[in-house]
Amino acid sequence: MPVPFTPSPRPTLGVEWEMALVDRRTGDLCSSAGEVLRAVHEGGCDEARVTKELLRNTVEVVTGVCETVAEAVEDLRATRELVRRAAEPLGIELVSSGTHPFAQWSAQQVTEGPRYAELIERTQWWGRQMLIWGVHVHVGVSSVHKVLPILNSLLNTFPHLQALSASSPYWAGTDTGYASNRALMFQQLPTAGLPFQFDTWAQLESYVDDMLVTGVVDSFKDIRWDVRPSPANGTIEVRVCDGIPTLRELTALTALVQCLVVDLDARLEAGEQLPTMPPWHVQENKWRSARYGLDAEVILDAAGRERLVTDDLADLLERLAPTAARLGCSKELASVAEIPRRGASYQRQRAVAAAHGGDLRAVVDSLVAEMREG
């Protein structure tokens, strides 16, 4: 099946930020997305900017097509404030993290709609378990021939993105021992998880055709890889990150993703063969960064060299600095280094729990405060 890719002449940005709706009184999730969306849209917000998701405890804030990180962040900030104003009279707070610290999956309500109903019917217990939130960053790519080389090489920095954004240490009231429990939960769905490393677009089209013929998917959108092409948008969509609690961290990680894609694009243009790793190394790196977060020792290359992810991150940021300067996001990229210094969200959540005798309601309160102040 042909999968036409609409090229983007510039490395434009689009960001999707999933937010959970929390009852201000109890700290638990509330299935009030319908009421919040109605209030937002009646207030004049474009329906494409705030959308529904699988569960009724979630809304997603979506940017337009942006030229710079600063533009994307201001877009998100403005729309988030519209959502907050709509949620406030309903007694609802907004949070974004990979999981909710103590909510029970069995108590959540699925959003009405044939696509969601079919997903739950097919995936059953695992589909109902998807009490998770993430951030997706799109970056425009100018040619279909660049998409797969860039995508395959991006997998080398998968653990850096996952470790920096990890915000899901808790699941249904239990500390899982993982920095990102979301990463391993989500890959239980059919077609979710790490992408296949295809060499040519024709191979990807053949895969999509097989998936359609055998009924695994109904459309390309049902392929839920952690990093995937978005052919209609002309982008590579990076879906690695857990829900990100603060706009400041979201800004930093958006800059990092854009710089990574643009750097790889420029290296392709210069005739370089982009570095990749065997799928088994990529898979191991995903597990290590999900388990250990910023303390992960990650595999760097096909030769099996290893390094602490934060040490490698420092060199990566230095290498990307000229790209950031060209894109006008030097300050935003530099702020990535603040995340390990301050502590990633999974570390902050555990610190709050420890300071409050294990009280996970205190963790929710801290996430609410971070969304408001961060």
C-alpha positions in Angstrom: 0.0 0.0 0.0 1.4 3.4 -0.9 2.0 5.7 2.1 2.4 9.2 0.7 4.6 11.5 2.7 4.0 15.2 2.5 7.4 16.9 2.9 7.8 19.8 5.2 10.1 22.5 3.7 11.3 23.6 7.1 11.9 21.8 10.5 8.5 23.0 11.9 7.3 21.9 15.3 4.1 20.6 16.7 3.6 19.4 20.3 0.8 17.3 21.9 0.7 17.5 25.7 -1.6 15.1 27.5 -3.0 16.2 30.8 -4.9 14.4 33.6 -7.9 15.8 35.3 -7.6 15.7 39.1 -10.3 16.3 41.7 -9.1 19.2 43.8 -10.7 17.8 46.9 -9.5 14.2 46.8 -6.4 14.3 44.4 -7.9 11.4 42.5 -8.7 11.3 38.8 -12.1 12.5 37.7 -13.8 11.6 34.4 -14.9 15.1 33.5 -13.2 15.6 30.2 -16.5 16.1 28.4 -17.5 19.0 30.7 -14.0 20.6 30.5 -13.9 20.3 26.7 -17.4 21.7 26.4 -16.5 24.8 28.5 -13.2 25.3 26.6 -14.8 25.1 23.2 -17.8 27.2 24.2 -15.2 29.8 25.3 -14.0 30.1 21.7 -11.0 27.7 21.7 -10.4 25.9 18.4 -11.6 22.2 18.9 -8.3 21.0 17.3 -6.3 22.7 20.1 -7.9 20.8 23.0 -9.0 17.2 22.3 -10.3 14.1 23.9 -8.3 11.0 24.6 -9.0 7.3 25.3 -10.1 7.9 28.9 -12.5 10.5 30.2 -9.9 11.7 32.8 -7.7 13.2 30.0 -7.5 16.1 27.7 -4.8 16.8 25.2 -3.4 20.3 24.4 -2.2 20.5 20.8 -0.2 23.3 19.1 -0.6 24.6 15.6 2.3 24.3 13.2 5.1 26.4 14.8 8.4 27.7 13.4 10.3 27.8 16.7 10.4 26.3 20.1 9.5 29.6 21.6 6.4 29.8 19.4 5.3 26.3 20.3 5.8 27.0 24.0 3.7 30.1 23.9 1.0 28.3 22.0 0.9 25.6 24.7 1.0 28.1 27.5 -2.0 30.0 26.1 -4.1 26.9 25.5 -3.3 25.5 28.9 -4.6 28.6 30.5 -7.8 28.3 28.6 -8.2 24.7 29.9 -7.3 25.8 33.4 -9.9 28.5 33.4 -12.5 26.0 32.2 -11.5 23.4 34.8 -11.3 25.8 37.8 -15.1 26.2 38.4 -15.5 22.5 38.2 -13.1 21.9 41.0 -10.5 20.3 38.7 -6.8 20.6 38.6 -4.4 19.7 35.8 -1.4 17.5 36.1 0.9 15.8 33.6 3.0 12.8 34.5 3.5 9.3 33.0 1.1 7.8 35.6 -1.1 9.0 38.5 0.5 8.0 41.8 -2.5 6.1 43.3 -5.5 6.1 40.9 -7.0 2.7 40.1 -7.3 1.7 36.5 -10.5 -0.2 37.1 -12.4 2.9 38.2 -11.7 4.9 34.9 -14.3 5.5 32.2 -13.5 5.1 28.5 -14.4 8.0 26.1 -17.3 7.2 23.9 -16.5 6.6 20.2 -16.1 3.6 17.8 -12.3 3.9 17.6 -11.9 3.7 21.4 -14.5 1.0 21.8 -12.7 -1.1 19.2 -9.4 -0.6 20.9 -10.8 -1.8 24.2 -12.7 -4.7 22.7 -9.5 -6.0 21.0 -6.9 -5.3 23.8 -9.2 -6.1 26.8 -7.3 -6.0 30.1 -4.2 -4.4 28.7 -6.2 -1.7 26.9 -8.1 -0.9 30.1 -4.7 -0.6 31.9 -3.6 2.3 29.8 -3.8 4.8 32.6 -0.8 6.7 31.2 0.0 10.1 29.8 2.8 11.3 27.4 4.1 14.1 25.2 4.5 13.9 21.5 6.8 16.2 19.5 6.6 16.5 15.7 9.5 17.9 13.6 9.1 18.6 9.9 11.3 16.7 7.5 11.9 17.9 3.9 12.1 14.5 2.1 10.6 11.1 2.5 14.1 9.7 1.7 15.4 11.2 5.0 12.7 9.9 7.3 13.8 6.4 8.0 17.6 7.2 8.3 16.8 9.9 10.8 14.3 7.8 12.7 16.7 4.8 13.0 19.5 7.1 14.2 17.2 8.8 16.7 16.9 5.5 18.5 20.4 6.0 19.7 19.2 8.8 21.9 16.0 7.2 23.0 17.3 6.5 26.5 18.4 10.1 27.0 14.8 11.4 26.2 13.2 8.7 28.3 15.4 9.2 31.3 15.0 13.0 31.3 11.2 12.8 31.0 10.6 9.8 33.3 7.7 10.6 35.6 5.9 7.4 36.3 7.5 5.6 39.3 4.1 4.8 40.9 1.3 2.6 39.7 -2.0 2.2 41.6 -0.4 3.2 44.9 2.8 1.1 44.6 6.3 2.2 43.9 7.2 0.1 40.9 11.0 0.5 41.2 11.0 2.0 37.7 11.6 5.6 36.7 9.2 5.1 33.8 6.6 2.5 34.3 4.6 4.1 31.5 7.2 3.1 28.9 6.8 -0.6 29.6 3.0 -0.4 30.1 2.4 1.2 26.7 4.4 -1.3 24.7 1.9 -4.0 25.7 -0.5 -2.7 23.0 -0.4 -4.2 19.5 1.9 -2.1 17.3 3.1 0.0 20.2 6.7 0.1 21.5 9.9 0.4 19.5 9.7 0.8 15.7 11.1 -1.6 13.2 14.3 -0.3 11.6 13.4 -0.4 8.0 16.0 0.6 5.4 13.6 1.9 2.7 10.2 3.6 2.5 9.0 0.7 0.3 9.7 -1.7 3.2 7.6 0.5 5.5 4.8 0.5 2.9 5.0 -3.3 2.6 4.7 -3.6 6.4 1.7 -1.2 6.5 0.0 -3.2 3.8 0.5 -6.5 5.7 -1.0 -4.8 8.8 -4.0 -3.7 6.9 -4.6 -7.0 5.1 -4.4 -9.0 8.3 -6.6 -6.6 10.2 -4.0 -5.6 12.8 -4.7 -1.9 12.0 -7.3 0.1 10.2 -5.1 3.0 9.4 -1.5 4.2 9.7 -2.5 6.1 12.9 -3.0 2.7 14.6 0.8 2.1 14.4 1.7 3.5 17.8 5.5 3.3 17.8 7.6 5.3 20.3 9.1 7.1 17.3 7.1 7.1 14.0 6.7 8.9 10.7 3.6 11.1 10.5 3.1 11.0 6.7 0.2 13.4 6.5 2.0 16.0 8.6 5.4 15.6 6.9 7.0 15.0 10.3 8.8 12.5 12.5 6.8 12.1 15.7 8.8 11.4 18.8 6.5 9.8 21.4 9.1 8.6 23.9 8.5 11.1 26.7 6.3 10.5 29.7 3.9 13.2 30.7 5.9 16.3 31.5 4.8 18.2 34.7 6.2 21.6 33.9 6.3 23.9 30.9 10.0 24.6 31.6 10.9 20.9 31.2 8.6 20.6 28.2 10.4 23.5 26.6 13.8 21.9 27.2 12.8 18.6 25.8 11.0 20.1 22.8 14.3 21.9 22.0 16.3 18.7 22.4 14.0 16.8 20.0 14.1 19.5 17.3 17.8 19.8 17.5 18.3 16.1 17.3 16.2 15.8 14.2 17.8 18.9 12.5 21.3 17.7 13.3 20.7 14.3 11.8 19.1 15.9 8.8 22.1 18.2 8.2 24.5 15.2 8.6 22.5 13.3 5.9 22.7 16.4 3.6 26.5 16.4 4.1 26.7 12.8 2.9 27.2 11.1 6.2 25.8 7.6 6.9 24.0 8.1 10.2 24.9 5.9 13.1 22.5 3.2 14.2 22.6 0.3 16.7 21.3 -3.3 16.5 17.6 -3.6 17.7 18.7 -5.6 20.7 20.9 -2.8 22.0 18.0 -0.3 21.4 15.6 -2.6 23.3 18.0 -2.9 26.2 18.5 0.8 26.4 14.8 1.3 26.6 14.6 -1.1 29.5 17.6 0.4 31.3 16.3 4.0 31.0 12.8 2.9 32.1 14.2 1.1 35.1 17.0 3.4 36.2 16.2 6.8 34.7 19.1 9.2 35.0 21.3 6.5 36.7 21.1 4.2 33.6 24.3 3.0 32.0 23.4 3.0 28.3 24.8 1.3 25.3 26.3 3.9 22.9 27.0 2.0 19.7 27.1 -1.3 17.9 30.4 -2.1 19.5 28.7 -2.2 22.9 30.5 0.7 24.5 28.6 1.9 27.6 28.4 5.1 29.6 26.3 6.8 32.2 23.4 8.5 30.4 24.0 11.9 32.1 27.7 11.9 31.1 26.8 11.2 27.5 24.0 13.9 27.7 26.6 16.6 28.6 28.6 15.8 25.4 25.4 15.6 23.4 24.2 19.0 24.4 27.6 20.5 23.6 27.5 18.8 20.1 24.0 20.2 19.4 24.8 23.7 20.6 25.6 25.0 17.0 22.3 23.5 15.7 20.4 25.2 18.6 22.0 28.5 17.7 20.8 28.2 14.1 17.3 27.3 15.2 17.2 30.1 17.8 16.7 27.8 20.8 20.1 27.9 22.5 18.7 28.9 25.9 16.0 26.3 25.7 18.5 23.5 24.8 20.9 24.6 27.5 18.0 24.2 30.1 18.0 20.5 29.4 21.0 20.3 31.8 18.9 21.7 34.6 16.8 18.5 34.7 19.5 16.2 36.2 20.6 19.0 38.5 17.2 19.6 39.9 16.1 16.0 39.6 13.8 14.4 37.0 10.1 14.1 37.9 10.4 10.5 39.1 13.1 11.6 41.5 11.1 14.5 42.8 8.0 12.4 43.2 9.8 9.9 45.4 11.4 12.7 47.4 8.0 14.2 48.1 6.6 10.8 49.2 9.6 10.2 51.5 9.2 13.6 53.1 5.5 12.9 53.8 5.8 9.4 55.2 4.8 7.7 51.9 1.7 9.8 51.4 1.0 9.8 47.7 -1.7 12.5 48.0 1.2 14.8 48.7 2.8 13.7 45.5 -0.3 14.6 43.5 -0.4 18.0 45.3 3.3 18.5 44.2 2.4 17.7 40.6 -0.5 20.1 40.7 1.8 22.8 42.1 4.4 22.1 39.4 1.9 22.5 36.6 0.7 25.8 38.1 4.1 27.2 38.8 6.6 25.4 36.6 
